[in-house]
Amino acid sequence: MTLQPGAGGAPQPAPAPRGRLALYLDLIRWNRPAGWLLLLWPSLGALWFATGGWPGWHLSAVFVLGTILMRSAGCCVNDVADREFDRHVKRTAQRPVTSGAISVKEALALGAVPTLLAFALVLTTNRVTVLWSFAALAVTLAYPFAKRYVSIPQAVLGIAFSFGIPMAYAAVQAQVPAMAWWLLAGNLFWVLAYDTEYAMVDRDDDLKIGMKTSAITFGRYDVAAVMASYAIFLMIWAWAGAQHGLGPLFYAGLAGAAAQAVWHWRLIRERTRDGCFQAFRLNHWVGFAVFAGIVADYTLR
Protein backbone atom coordinates (compact mmCIF):
# COMPACT_ATOMS: atom_id res chain seq x y z
CA MET A 1 0.00 0.00 0.00
CA THR A 2 1.40 3.39 -1.01
CA LEU A 3 1.47 6.04 1.69
CA GLN A 4 1.33 9.79 1.17
CA PRO A 5 1.66 12.67 3.66
CA GLY A 6 -1.55 13.75 5.33
CA ALA A 7 -2.39 16.68 7.58
CA GLY A 8 0.44 17.30 10.01
CA GLY A 9 2.80 15.12 7.95
CA ALA A 10 1.26 11.80 9.08
CA PRO A 11 1.32 9.16 6.31
CA GLN A 12 -2.09 8.38 4.83
CA PRO A 13 -3.18 5.64 2.40
CA ALA A 14 -3.16 6.80 -1.22
CA PRO A 15 -6.56 6.84 -2.96
CA ALA A 16 -7.44 3.49 -4.49
CA PRO A 17 -7.43 3.41 -8.30
CA ARG A 18 -10.89 3.59 -9.84
CA GLY A 19 -12.32 0.29 -11.04
CA ARG A 20 -12.93 -0.28 -14.75
CA LEU A 21 -16.69 -0.40 -14.30
CA ALA A 22 -16.68 2.98 -12.55
CA LEU A 23 -14.61 4.44 -15.38
CA TYR A 24 -16.96 3.03 -18.02
CA LEU A 25 -20.00 4.42 -16.22
CA ASP A 26 -18.28 7.79 -15.97
CA LEU A 27 -17.49 7.71 -19.69
CA ILE A 28 -21.15 7.21 -20.66
CA ARG A 29 -22.29 9.77 -18.01
CA TRP A 30 -24.40 7.17 -16.24
CA ASN A 31 -24.67 9.37 -13.13
CA ARG A 32 -25.92 12.32 -15.22
CA PRO A 33 -29.32 11.31 -16.64
CA ALA A 34 -30.16 14.90 -17.62
CA GLY A 35 -28.33 14.29 -20.90
CA TRP A 36 -30.54 11.46 -22.14
CA LEU A 37 -33.67 13.14 -20.78
CA LEU A 38 -32.98 16.08 -23.09
CA LEU A 39 -33.19 13.66 -26.01
CA LEU A 40 -36.07 11.62 -24.63
CA TRP A 41 -38.86 14.16 -24.10
CA PRO A 42 -39.05 15.52 -27.67
CA SER A 43 -38.79 11.99 -29.11
CA LEU A 44 -41.66 10.78 -26.94
CA GLY A 45 -43.65 13.94 -27.67
CA ALA A 46 -43.32 13.25 -31.39
CA LEU A 47 -44.30 9.62 -30.79
CA TRP A 48 -47.54 10.75 -29.12
CA PHE A 49 -48.22 13.24 -31.92
CA ALA A 50 -47.60 10.60 -34.60
CA THR A 51 -49.87 8.07 -32.89
CA GLY A 52 -52.54 10.49 -31.70
CA GLY A 53 -52.11 9.31 -28.12
CA TRP A 54 -50.57 6.34 -26.33
CA PRO A 55 -48.19 4.57 -28.78
CA GLY A 56 -48.10 1.23 -26.97
CA TRP A 57 -45.44 -0.48 -24.90
CA HIS A 58 -43.32 -1.70 -27.80
CA LEU A 59 -42.56 1.67 -29.38
CA SER A 60 -42.32 3.35 -26.00
CA ALA A 61 -39.67 0.86 -24.89
CA VAL A 62 -37.79 1.12 -28.22
CA PHE A 63 -37.50 4.91 -27.95
CA VAL A 64 -36.74 5.08 -24.24
CA LEU A 65 -34.05 2.39 -24.33
CA GLY A 66 -32.74 3.54 -27.71
CA THR A 67 -32.35 7.09 -26.43
CA ILE A 68 -30.36 5.98 -23.40
CA LEU A 69 -28.15 3.70 -25.49
CA MET A 70 -27.39 6.25 -28.22
CA ARG A 71 -26.64 8.97 -25.72
CA SER A 72 -24.12 6.61 -24.10
CA ALA A 73 -22.53 5.87 -27.47
CA GLY A 74 -22.43 9.56 -28.32
CA CYS A 75 -20.54 10.34 -25.12
CA CYS A 76 -17.85 7.81 -26.06
CA VAL A 77 -17.37 9.30 -29.53
CA ASN A 78 -17.46 12.86 -28.22
CA ASP A 79 -14.82 12.23 -25.56
CA VAL A 80 -12.50 10.53 -28.06
CA ALA A 81 -12.87 13.37 -30.56
CA ASP A 82 -12.39 16.09 -27.93
CA ARG A 83 -9.68 14.50 -25.82
CA GLU A 84 -6.98 17.00 -26.85
CA PHE A 85 -9.27 19.96 -26.24
CA ASP A 86 -10.82 18.68 -23.01
CA ARG A 87 -7.50 18.59 -21.15
CA HIS A 88 -7.39 22.40 -21.38
CA VAL A 89 -10.90 22.89 -19.98
CA LYS A 90 -11.38 22.89 -16.19
CA ARG A 91 -14.68 21.03 -16.27
CA THR A 92 -13.57 18.22 -18.60
CA ALA A 93 -9.86 17.68 -17.85
CA GLN A 94 -10.51 14.57 -15.75
CA ARG A 95 -12.79 12.71 -18.14
CA PRO A 96 -11.62 9.07 -18.49
CA VAL A 97 -10.32 9.31 -22.07
CA THR A 98 -8.80 12.76 -21.60
CA SER A 99 -6.95 11.72 -18.46
CA GLY A 100 -5.70 8.50 -20.08
CA ALA A 101 -7.60 6.22 -17.69
CA ILE A 102 -9.38 4.70 -20.71
CA SER A 103 -7.68 4.27 -24.08
CA VAL A 104 -9.15 5.52 -27.35
CA LYS A 105 -9.64 1.96 -28.65
CA GLU A 106 -11.31 0.93 -25.41
CA ALA A 107 -13.68 3.91 -25.51
CA LEU A 108 -14.64 3.26 -29.12
CA ALA A 109 -15.20 -0.43 -28.40
CA LEU A 110 -17.40 0.50 -25.46
CA GLY A 111 -19.35 2.95 -27.63
CA ALA A 112 -19.96 0.26 -30.25
CA VAL A 113 -21.87 -1.89 -27.75
CA PRO A 114 -24.81 0.48 -27.07
CA THR A 115 -24.85 1.43 -30.76
CA LEU A 116 -25.40 -2.19 -31.79
CA LEU A 117 -27.99 -2.70 -29.06
CA ALA A 118 -29.86 0.41 -30.21
CA PHE A 119 -29.77 -0.85 -33.80
CA ALA A 120 -31.20 -4.17 -32.64
CA LEU A 121 -34.12 -2.23 -31.15
CA VAL A 122 -34.66 -0.32 -34.40
CA LEU A 123 -34.81 -3.61 -36.29
CA THR A 124 -38.01 -4.42 -34.39
CA THR A 125 -39.81 -1.46 -36.04
CA ASN A 126 -40.00 -1.07 -39.84
CA ARG A 127 -37.80 -0.58 -42.88
CA VAL A 128 -38.28 3.21 -43.04
CA THR A 129 -37.16 3.65 -39.45
CA VAL A 130 -34.15 1.41 -40.01
CA LEU A 131 -33.08 3.52 -42.99
CA TRP A 132 -33.45 6.77 -41.06
CA SER A 133 -31.39 5.33 -38.22
CA PHE A 134 -28.31 5.44 -40.45
CA ALA A 135 -28.79 9.16 -41.01
CA ALA A 136 -29.20 9.63 -37.25
CA LEU A 137 -25.96 7.77 -36.62
CA ALA A 138 -24.11 9.83 -39.24
CA VAL A 139 -25.14 13.11 -37.61
CA THR A 140 -24.21 11.77 -34.17
CA LEU A 141 -20.73 10.89 -35.40
CA ALA A 142 -20.31 14.23 -37.21
CA TYR A 143 -21.20 16.52 -34.31
CA PRO A 144 -17.96 16.19 -32.26
CA PHE A 145 -15.94 17.32 -35.28
CA ALA A 146 -18.28 20.20 -36.17
CA LYS A 147 -16.85 22.17 -33.26
CA ARG A 148 -13.65 22.59 -35.27
CA TYR A 149 -15.26 24.05 -38.39
CA VAL A 150 -18.76 25.41 -37.68
CA SER A 151 -19.26 28.73 -35.90
CA ILE A 152 -22.44 27.47 -34.23
CA PRO A 153 -21.86 23.71 -33.78
CA GLN A 154 -24.86 23.67 -31.44
CA ALA A 155 -27.00 23.71 -34.60
CA VAL A 156 -25.45 20.39 -35.64
CA LEU A 157 -26.07 19.07 -32.14
CA GLY A 158 -29.66 20.28 -32.48
CA ILE A 159 -30.15 18.03 -35.50
CA ALA A 160 -28.49 15.08 -33.76
CA PHE A 161 -30.53 15.55 -30.57
CA SER A 162 -33.77 15.95 -32.56
CA PHE A 163 -33.51 12.95 -34.88
CA GLY A 164 -35.74 10.89 -32.63
CA ILE A 165 -38.60 13.05 -33.94
CA PRO A 166 -38.62 11.94 -37.60
CA MET A 167 -37.78 8.42 -36.48
CA ALA A 168 -40.86 8.43 -34.22
CA TYR A 169 -43.09 9.35 -37.16
CA ALA A 170 -41.36 6.75 -39.33
CA ALA A 171 -41.94 4.06 -36.70
CA VAL A 172 -45.65 4.86 -36.45
CA GLN A 173 -46.59 5.96 -39.97
CA ALA A 174 -43.82 4.37 -42.11
CA GLN A 175 -43.14 7.84 -43.50
CA VAL A 176 -41.76 11.18 -42.34
CA PRO A 177 -44.33 13.93 -42.98
CA ALA A 178 -43.64 17.67 -43.06
CA MET A 179 -44.88 17.97 -39.47
CA ALA A 180 -41.94 15.90 -38.23
CA TRP A 181 -39.49 18.33 -39.81
CA TRP A 182 -41.28 21.31 -38.30
CA LEU A 183 -41.03 19.70 -34.88
CA LEU A 184 -37.35 18.95 -35.49
CA ALA A 185 -36.74 22.58 -36.47
CA GLY A 186 -38.48 23.78 -33.31
CA ASN A 187 -36.55 21.36 -31.13
CA LEU A 188 -33.30 22.45 -32.76
CA PHE A 189 -33.87 25.91 -31.27
CA TRP A 190 -34.38 24.40 -27.82
CA VAL A 191 -31.07 22.56 -28.16
CA LEU A 192 -29.46 25.80 -29.31
CA ALA A 193 -30.82 27.51 -26.17
CA TYR A 194 -29.60 25.01 -23.60
CA ASP A 195 -26.32 24.14 -25.27
CA THR A 196 -25.45 27.82 -25.57
CA GLU A 197 -25.98 28.02 -21.80
CA TYR A 198 -23.61 25.07 -21.54
CA ALA A 199 -21.07 26.76 -23.82
CA MET A 200 -21.23 29.93 -21.72
CA VAL A 201 -19.77 27.91 -18.83
CA ASP A 202 -16.60 27.09 -20.79
CA ARG A 203 -16.31 30.25 -22.88
CA ASP A 204 -13.01 31.43 -21.38
CA ASP A 205 -11.37 28.03 -21.87
CA ASP A 206 -12.80 27.63 -25.39
CA LEU A 207 -11.42 31.02 -26.44
CA LYS A 208 -7.94 29.99 -25.32
CA ILE A 209 -7.92 26.73 -27.27
CA GLY A 210 -9.71 28.00 -30.38
CA MET A 211 -12.89 25.94 -30.00
CA LYS A 212 -15.92 27.26 -31.91
CA THR A 213 -19.16 27.62 -29.92
CA SER A 214 -22.41 29.54 -30.13
CA ALA A 215 -21.56 31.39 -26.91
CA ILE A 216 -18.45 32.81 -28.60
CA THR A 217 -20.20 33.49 -31.91
CA PHE A 218 -23.14 35.30 -30.30
CA GLY A 219 -20.79 37.33 -28.08
CA ARG A 220 -22.59 39.94 -26.01
CA TYR A 221 -25.90 38.86 -27.55
CA ASP A 222 -25.64 35.37 -26.06
CA VAL A 223 -28.39 35.81 -23.49
CA ALA A 224 -30.71 37.38 -26.05
CA ALA A 225 -30.00 34.50 -28.47
CA VAL A 226 -30.82 31.94 -25.77
CA MET A 227 -34.14 33.58 -24.95
CA ALA A 228 -35.07 34.01 -28.61
CA SER A 229 -34.31 30.32 -29.18
CA TYR A 230 -36.58 29.31 -26.29
CA ALA A 231 -39.36 31.46 -27.77
CA ILE A 232 -39.04 29.99 -31.28
CA PHE A 233 -39.03 26.45 -29.88
CA LEU A 234 -42.20 27.02 -27.87
CA MET A 235 -43.99 28.83 -30.72
CA ILE A 236 -43.32 26.05 -33.23
CA TRP A 237 -44.41 23.33 -30.82
CA ALA A 238 -47.50 25.38 -29.88
CA TRP A 239 -48.39 25.58 -33.58
CA ALA A 240 -47.81 21.82 -33.94
CA GLY A 241 -50.08 21.12 -30.99
CA ALA A 242 -52.79 23.27 -32.54
CA GLN A 243 -52.43 21.36 -35.82
CA HIS A 244 -52.95 18.13 -33.88
CA GLY A 245 -56.05 19.54 -32.18
CA LEU A 246 -54.63 19.75 -28.66
CA GLY A 247 -56.22 22.03 -26.10
CA PRO A 248 -55.83 23.72 -22.71
CA LEU A 249 -53.77 21.06 -20.95
CA PHE A 250 -51.18 21.12 -23.71
CA TYR A 251 -50.93 24.90 -23.51
CA ALA A 252 -50.62 24.66 -19.73
CA GLY A 253 -47.56 22.49 -20.28
CA LEU A 254 -46.13 25.06 -22.67
CA ALA A 255 -46.80 27.79 -20.12
CA GLY A 256 -44.86 25.79 -17.53
CA ALA A 257 -41.97 25.46 -19.98
CA ALA A 258 -42.08 29.20 -20.71
CA ALA A 259 -42.01 30.01 -17.00
CA GLN A 260 -38.89 27.89 -16.63
CA ALA A 261 -37.28 29.68 -19.57
CA VAL A 262 -37.83 33.00 -17.79
CA TRP A 263 -36.24 31.55 -14.67
CA HIS A 264 -33.26 30.45 -16.75
CA TRP A 265 -32.90 34.03 -17.96
CA ARG A 266 -32.48 35.05 -14.35
CA LEU A 267 -29.81 32.36 -13.94
CA ILE A 268 -27.77 33.28 -17.03
CA ARG A 269 -28.15 37.03 -17.29
CA GLU A 270 -25.01 37.66 -15.19
CA ARG A 271 -23.14 34.98 -17.18
CA THR A 272 -21.71 33.28 -14.11
CA ARG A 273 -20.39 29.73 -14.55
CA ASP A 274 -22.60 28.36 -11.78
CA GLY A 275 -25.73 30.10 -13.06
CA CYS A 276 -25.24 29.01 -16.67
CA PHE A 277 -24.44 25.44 -15.68
CA GLN A 278 -27.48 25.25 -13.42
CA ALA A 279 -29.72 26.49 -16.23
CA PHE A 280 -28.32 23.84 -18.57
CA ARG A 281 -28.66 21.02 -16.04
CA LEU A 282 -32.31 21.85 -15.33
CA ASN A 283 -33.38 22.08 -18.97
CA HIS A 284 -34.78 18.57 -19.07
CA TRP A 285 -37.67 19.92 -16.97
CA VAL A 286 -38.54 22.31 -19.82
CA GLY A 287 -38.85 19.34 -22.16
CA PHE A 288 -40.78 17.36 -19.56
CA ALA A 289 -43.32 20.18 -19.16
CA VAL A 290 -44.04 20.17 -22.90
CA PHE A 291 -44.27 16.37 -23.02
CA ALA A 292 -46.50 16.25 -19.93
CA GLY A 293 -48.87 18.72 -21.57
CA ILE A 294 -49.06 16.52 -24.69
CA VAL A 295 -49.75 13.36 -22.69
CA ALA A 296 -52.29 15.03 -20.40
CA ASP A 297 -54.26 16.51 -23.28
CA TYR A 298 -54.41 13.26 -25.25
CA THR A 299 -55.29 11.27 -22.14
CA LEU A 300 -58.07 13.49 -20.83
CA ARG A 301 -59.67 14.71 -24.06
Phi, psi and omega per residue, in radians:
M1 nan 2.243 3.123
T2 -1.409 2.385 3.110
L3 -1.905 2.578 3.066
Q4 -2.381 2.672 -3.093
P5 -1.068 2.436 3.052
G6 -1.949 -2.855 3.118
A7 -1.083 2.330 -3.138
G8 1.352 0.137 3.084
G9 1.518 -0.064 -3.132
A10 -1.235 2.370 -3.139
P11 -1.174 2.397 3.139
Q12 -2.210 2.613 3.084
P13 -1.060 2.426 3.072
A14 -1.257 2.649 3.130
P15 -1.052 2.422 3.129
A16 -1.203 2.491 3.106
P17 -1.118 2.565 -3.108
R18 -1.240 2.433 3.105
G19 -1.199 2.785 -3.121
R20 -1.086 -0.708 -3.125
L21 -1.070 -0.746 3.127
A22 -1.077 -0.684 3.115
L23 -1.161 -0.728 3.132
Y24 -1.105 -0.754 3.133
L25 -1.138 -0.611 3.080
D26 -1.172 -0.709 -3.133
L27 -1.055 -0.720 -3.115
I28 -1.595 0.165 3.078
R29 1.016 0.728 -3.085
W30 -1.064 -0.557 -3.112
N31 -1.506 0.111 3.118
R32 -2.219 1.341 -3.066
P33 -1.203 -0.232 -3.127
A34 -0.967 -0.578 -3.111
G35 -1.080 -0.852 -3.114
W36 -1.356 -0.381 3.059
L37 -1.175 -0.591 3.095
L38 -1.077 -0.584 3.078
L39 -1.403 -0.574 -2.969
L40 -1.237 -0.837 -2.991
W41 -1.055 -0.819 3.111
P42 -1.157 -0.575 3.106
S43 -1.133 -0.780 3.121
L44 -1.205 -0.638 3.080
G45 -1.038 -0.766 3.103
A46 -1.142 -0.618 3.116
L47 -1.098 -0.730 3.100
W48 -1.161 -0.749 3.098
F49 -1.032 -0.831 -3.075
A50 -1.105 -0.612 -3.093
T51 -1.520 -0.464 -3.021
G52 1.422 0.516 -3.122
G53 2.486 -2.659 -3.099
W54 -1.015 2.132 -3.072
P55 -1.500 -0.070 -3.100
G56 1.655 2.821 -3.045
W57 -1.201 -0.624 -3.077
H58 -1.067 -1.000 -3.115
L59 -1.165 -0.590 3.093
S60 -1.074 -0.790 3.141
A61 -1.155 -0.720 3.140
V62 -1.023 -0.784 -3.056
F63 -1.371 -0.584 3.090
V64 -1.192 -0.925 -3.128
L65 -1.141 -0.712 3.134
G66 -1.093 -0.657 3.103
T67 -1.111 -0.803 -3.140
I68 -1.099 -0.762 -3.100
L69 -1.154 -0.779 -3.095
M70 -1.262 -0.525 3.041
R71 -1.145 -0.696 3.105
S72 -1.090 -0.768 3.122
A73 -1.121 -0.713 3.139
G74 -1.090 -0.635 3.096
C75 -1.098 -0.694 3.131
C76 -1.101 -0.825 -3.135
V77 -1.136 -0.756 -3.122
N78 -1.060 -0.773 -3.093
D79 -1.211 -0.575 3.066
V80 -1.179 -0.803 -3.102
A81 -1.144 -0.591 -3.037
D82 -1.747 0.163 -2.976
R83 -1.052 -0.597 -3.134
E84 -1.319 -0.529 3.097
F85 -1.374 -0.714 -3.025
D86 -1.079 -0.505 -3.109
R87 -1.182 -0.264 3.138
H88 -1.729 0.027 -3.106
V89 -1.945 2.231 -3.054
K90 -0.924 -0.799 -2.998
R91 -1.258 -0.407 -2.990
T92 -2.038 0.003 -3.009
A93 -1.080 -0.452 -3.074
Q94 -1.777 0.258 3.058
R95 -1.091 2.581 -2.988
P96 -0.942 -0.754 -3.126
V97 -1.284 -0.731 -3.127
T98 -1.078 -0.718 -3.117
S99 -1.371 -0.197 -3.119
G100 1.555 0.060 3.140
A101 -1.206 -0.486 3.074
I102 -2.216 2.322 -3.123
S103 -1.323 2.849 3.119
V104 -1.065 -0.814 -3.137
K105 -1.065 -0.706 -3.127
E106 -1.136 -0.736 -3.131
A107 -1.147 -0.726 3.136
L108 -1.187 -0.650 3.086
A109 -1.122 -0.723 3.107
L110 -1.115 -0.730 3.140
G111 -1.137 -0.495 3.141
A112 -1.181 -0.516 -3.089
V113 -1.120 -0.963 3.100
P114 -1.132 -0.510 3.096
T115 -1.088 -0.801 3.133
L116 -1.171 -0.663 3.104
L117 -1.143 -0.705 3.106
A118 -1.119 -0.691 3.124
F119 -1.140 -0.641 3.081
A120 -1.065 -0.652 3.085
L121 -1.146 -0.754 -3.136
V122 -1.074 -0.600 -3.131
L123 -1.110 -0.270 3.106
T124 -1.499 0.023 -3.126
T125 -1.729 -1.893 -3.141
N126 -2.511 3.020 -3.032
R127 -1.080 -0.712 -3.112
V128 -1.081 -0.762 3.134
T129 -1.136 -0.698 3.106
V130 -1.046 -0.780 -3.137
L131 -1.112 -0.734 3.127
W132 -1.194 -0.421 3.139
S133 -1.127 -0.498 3.107
F134 -1.211 -0.671 3.072
A135 -1.135 -0.703 3.110
A136 -1.076 -0.733 3.127
L137 -1.135 -0.705 -3.127
A138 -1.084 -0.743 3.138
V139 -1.185 -0.668 3.105
T140 -1.054 -0.725 -3.141
L141 -1.279 -0.500 -3.087
A142 -1.363 -0.553 -3.016
Y143 -0.959 -0.845 -3.085
P144 -0.982 -0.489 -3.107
F145 -1.567 -0.263 3.118
A146 -1.121 -0.484 -3.100
K147 -1.142 -0.216 3.107
R148 -1.561 -0.375 -2.967
Y149 -2.201 -0.408 -3.036
V150 -1.814 2.305 -3.093
S151 -1.141 -0.545 3.101
I152 -2.179 1.305 -3.122
P153 -1.105 -0.318 3.096
Q154 -1.047 -0.429 3.083
A155 -1.193 -0.648 3.073
V156 -1.171 -0.740 3.077
L157 -1.056 -0.654 3.135
G158 -1.043 -0.674 3.088
I159 -1.192 -0.782 -3.131
A160 -1.076 -0.760 -3.092
F161 -1.335 -0.164 -3.095
S162 -1.889 0.002 -3.010
F163 -1.249 -0.230 3.028
G164 -1.145 -0.341 -3.110
I165 -1.231 -1.008 3.088
P166 -1.099 -0.539 3.114
M167 -1.184 -0.571 3.094
A168 -1.124 -0.796 3.102
Y169 -1.115 -0.703 3.121
A170 -1.076 -0.706 -3.107
A171 -1.169 -0.561 -3.098
V172 -1.565 -0.791 -2.961
Q173 -1.891 -0.060 -3.093
A174 1.025 0.472 3.059
Q175 -2.798 2.886 3.101
V176 -2.093 1.700 -3.100
P177 -1.301 2.993 -3.135
A178 -1.019 -0.599 -3.127
M179 -1.004 -0.662 -3.140
A180 -1.075 -0.686 -3.126
W181 -1.271 -0.578 3.027
W182 -1.105 -0.767 3.106
L183 -1.117 -0.695 3.087
L184 -1.079 -0.757 3.135
A185 -1.079 -0.741 3.112
G186 -1.116 -0.764 -3.127
N187 -1.150 -0.567 3.091
L188 -0.976 -0.692 3.133
F189 -1.205 -0.565 3.051
W190 -1.134 -0.780 3.096
V191 -1.045 -0.735 3.113
L192 -1.044 -0.674 3.128
A193 -1.124 -0.955 -3.025
Y194 -1.333 -0.512 3.126
D195 -1.386 -0.376 2.972
T196 -1.201 -0.696 3.034
E197 -1.000 -0.739 3.117
Y198 -1.102 -0.758 -3.128
A199 -1.177 -0.491 3.114
M200 -1.136 -0.459 3.121
V201 -1.140 -0.701 -3.019
D202 -1.798 0.221 -2.996
R203 -0.967 -0.789 -3.105
D204 -1.067 -0.760 3.129
D205 -1.185 -0.707 -3.112
D206 -1.140 -0.624 3.097
L207 -1.114 -0.664 -3.118
K208 -1.169 -0.649 -3.045
I209 -1.712 -0.020 3.079
G210 1.410 0.363 3.099
M211 -1.321 2.452 3.113
K212 -1.634 2.271 3.094
T213 -2.532 2.811 3.104
S214 -1.134 -0.599 -3.136
A215 -1.078 -0.647 3.106
I216 -1.309 -0.751 -3.111
T217 -1.125 -0.744 -3.137
F218 -1.271 -0.434 3.111
G219 1.019 -2.239 -3.080
R220 -1.281 -0.105 3.096
Y221 -1.710 0.279 -3.071
D222 -1.059 -0.793 -3.116
V223 -1.142 -0.744 3.114
A224 -1.088 -0.693 3.127
A225 -1.131 -0.692 3.104
V226 -1.073 -0.835 -3.089
M227 -1.196 -0.648 3.082
A228 -1.123 -0.661 3.130
S229 -1.152 -0.732 3.052
Y230 -0.997 -0.795 -3.076
A231 -1.108 -0.765 -3.138
I232 -1.120 -0.757 3.095
F233 -0.973 -0.886 -3.071
L234 -1.192 -0.622 3.129
M235 -1.171 -0.741 -3.139
I236 -1.159 -0.737 3.129
W237 -1.238 -0.530 3.039
A238 -1.124 -0.766 3.088
W239 -1.067 -0.754 3.138
A240 -1.080 -0.731 3.104
G241 -1.076 -0.696 3.105
A242 -1.124 -0.692 3.116
Q243 -1.117 -0.503 3.114
H244 -1.582 0.074 3.069
G245 1.359 0.356 3.133
L246 -1.341 2.765 -3.017
G247 -2.171 -2.509 -2.960
P248 -1.004 -0.683 -3.104
L249 -1.148 -0.643 3.076
F250 -1.104 -0.787 -3.123
Y251 -1.212 -0.461 3.039
A252 -1.152 -0.692 3.074
G253 -1.100 -0.731 3.093
L254 -1.105 -0.671 3.108
A255 -1.101 -0.692 3.087
G256 -1.106 -0.685 3.092
A257 -1.152 -0.711 3.134
A258 -1.128 -0.683 3.114
A259 -1.097 -0.665 3.092
Q260 -1.166 -0.654 3.109
A261 -1.079 -0.689 3.089
V262 -1.122 -0.700 3.099
W263 -1.102 -0.686 3.114
H264 -1.109 -0.592 3.053
W265 -1.027 -0.729 3.115
R266 -1.121 -0.566 -3.128
L267 -1.302 -0.602 -3.003
I268 -1.763 -0.174 -2.994
R269 -1.102 -0.487 3.090
E270 -1.565 -0.090 3.075
R271 1.066 0.557 3.074
T272 -1.363 2.621 3.120
R273 -1.024 -0.830 -3.082
D274 -1.104 -0.756 -3.111
G275 -1.139 -0.775 -3.140
C276 -1.151 -0.694 -3.129
F277 -1.209 -0.648 3.095
Q278 -1.115 -0.738 3.122
A279 -1.059 -0.769 3.113
F280 -1.073 -0.851 -3.048
R281 -1.095 -0.488 -3.074
L282 -1.627 0.033 -3.043
N283 -1.149 -0.410 3.141
H284 -1.078 -0.398 3.093
W285 -1.250 -0.497 3.042
V286 -1.096 -0.863 3.108
G287 -1.083 -0.684 3.138
F288 -1.106 -0.683 -3.129
A289 -1.072 -0.748 3.117
V290 -1.136 -0.807 -3.132
F291 -1.103 -0.736 3.136
A292 -1.067 -0.667 3.094
G293 -1.111 -0.700 3.113
I294 -1.099 -0.859 -3.113
V295 -1.096 -0.797 -3.117
A296 -1.062 -0.737 -3.090
D297 -1.200 -0.743 3.114
Y298 -1.164 -0.623 -3.072
T299 -1.265 -0.674 -2.999
L300 -1.810 0.128 -3.138
R301 -1.274 nan nan
